[in-house]
């Protein structure tokens, strides 16, 4: 019997439309088919989520494939950005969720990402005059441009590939998710409860650092140039871990901290 290469060249097999594959090729074909079937099931599930999720009138329903392609397009920049001293966890697949996509720059008075909502991808800059509030179990927010807001309250996952500017308070409360900024970050007051991970990978300019629970990730690095505030969160607001109370307070006040 001839070799596998000899069998693959047999004229009769080729003329009959039969393709001889090696064991390795057959195994790869099976894996590709399994991945295709899994992706089809995931897409169908994502569309069901989008059908029930609150809609942003300036965004469109997208597919997981679109969201994945957007992130893969920037994979090199993310891998390079994650090599510095600042702790960062960048998992592209974890960022992919049933998406609504805005295909350009967005300017809003306020942005509320609702509980059990879809992921939101902004293919441009996001500018919010007042608050960005990412509710508990809200979808991921991905901004491919820069994000500018007065206040940001997050209990989920945010990725900004451009710059971040928060003139007031940037508050994070999550043990499982991170706020990651690839570009430069300018923040008035940075507050981490439950040791929320703020991965500010570019140049930083921070007015004050507050971590009520202590040992917030990366705060020792930021403290090299930004002061740790001696002030605590104002008890009149309520529990420092209650993101809803924090978000409500930022409707009427700029400073969450108790008077010095």
Secondary structure in CASP SS format (residue, H / E / C, confidence):
PFRMAT SS
TARGET T0000
AUTHOR 0000-0000-0000
METHOD secondary structure of the structure
MODEL  1
X C 1.00
X C 1.00
X C 1.00
X H 1.00
X H 1.00
X H 1.00
X H 1.00
X H 1.00
X C 1.00
X C 1.00
X H 1.00
X H 1.00
X H 1.00
X H 1.00
X H 1.00
X C 1.00
X C 1.00
X C 1.00
X C 1.00
X C 1.00
X C 1.00
X C 1.00
X H 1.00
X H 1.00
X H 1.00
X H 1.00
X H 1.00
X H 1.00
X H 1.00
X H 1.00
X H 1.00
X H 1.00
X H 1.00
X H 1.00
X H 1.00
X H 1.00
X H 1.00
X H 1.00
X H 1.00
X H 1.00
X H 1.00
X H 1.00
X H 1.00
X H 1.00
X H 1.00
X H 1.00
X H 1.00
X H 1.00
X H 1.00
X H 1.00
X H 1.00
X H 1.00
X C 1.00
X C 1.00
X C 1.00
X C 1.00
X C 1.00
X C 1.00
X C 1.00
X E 1.00
X E 1.00
X C 1.00
X C 1.00
X H 1.00
X H 1.00
X H 1.00
X H 1.00
X H 1.00
X H 1.00
X H 1.00
X H 1.00
X H 1.00
X H 1.00
X C 1.00
X H 1.00
X H 1.00
X H 1.00
X H 1.00
X H 1.00
X H 1.00
X H 1.00
X C 1.00
X C 1.00
X C 1.00
X C 1.00
X C 1.00
X C 1.00
X C 1.00
X C 1.00
X C 1.00
X C 1.00
X H 1.00
X H 1.00
X H 1.00
X H 1.00
X C 1.00
X C 1.00
X C 1.00
X E 1.00
X E 1.00
X E 1.00
X E 1.00
X C 1.00
X C 1.00
X C 1.00
X E 1.00
X E 1.00
X E 1.00
X C 1.00
X C 1.00
X E 1.00
X E 1.00
X E 1.00
X C 1.00
X E 1.00
X C 1.00
X C 1.00
X C 1.00
X E 1.00
X E 1.00
X E 1.00
X E 1.00
X C 1.00
X C 1.00
X C 1.00
X E 1.00
X E 1.00
X E 1.00
X E 1.00
X E 1.00
X E 1.00
X E 1.00
X E 1.00
X E 1.00
X C 1.00
X C 1.00
X C 1.00
X E 1.00
X C 1.00
X C 1.00
X E 1.00
X E 1.00
X E 1.00
X C 1.00
X C 1.00
X C 1.00
X E 1.00
X E 1.00
X E 1.00
X E 1.00
X E 1.00
X E 1.00
X E 1.00
X E 1.00
X C 1.00
X C 1.00
X C 1.00
X E 1.00
X E 1.00
X E 1.00
X C 1.00
X C 1.00
X C 1.00
X E 1.00
X E 1.00
X E 1.00
X E 1.00
X E 1.00
X E 1.00
X E 1.00
X E 1.00
X E 1.00
X E 1.00
X C 1.00
X C 1.00
X C 1.00
X C 1.00
X E 1.00
X E 1.00
X E 1.00
X E 1.00
X C 1.00
X C 1.00
X C 1.00
X E 1.00
X E 1.00
X E 1.00
X E 1.00
X E 1.00
X E 1.00
X E 1.00
X E 1.00
X E 1.00
X C 1.00
X C 1.00
X C 1.00
X E 1.00
X E 1.00
X E 1.00
X E 1.00
X C 1.00
X C 1.00
X C 1.00
X E 1.00
X E 1.00
X E 1.00
X E 1.00
X E 1.00
X E 1.00
X E 1.00
X C 1.00
X C 1.00
X C 1.00
X C 1.00
X C 1.00
X C 1.00
X C 1.00
X C 1.00
X H 1.00
X H 1.00
X H 1.00
X H 1.00
X C 1.00
X C 1.00
X C 1.00
X C 1.00
X C 1.00
X E 1.00
X C 1.00
X C 1.00
X C 1.00
X C 1.00
X E 1.00
X C 1.00
X H 1.00
X H 1.00
X H 1.00
X C 1.00
X C 1.00
X C 1.00
X C 1.00
X C 1.00
X H 1.00
X H 1.00
X H 1.00
X H 1.00
X H 1.00
X H 1.00
X H 1.00
X C 1.00
X C 1.00
X C 1.00
X C 1.00
X C 1.00
X C 1.00
X C 1.00
X E 1.00
X C 1.00
X C 1.00
X C 1.00
END
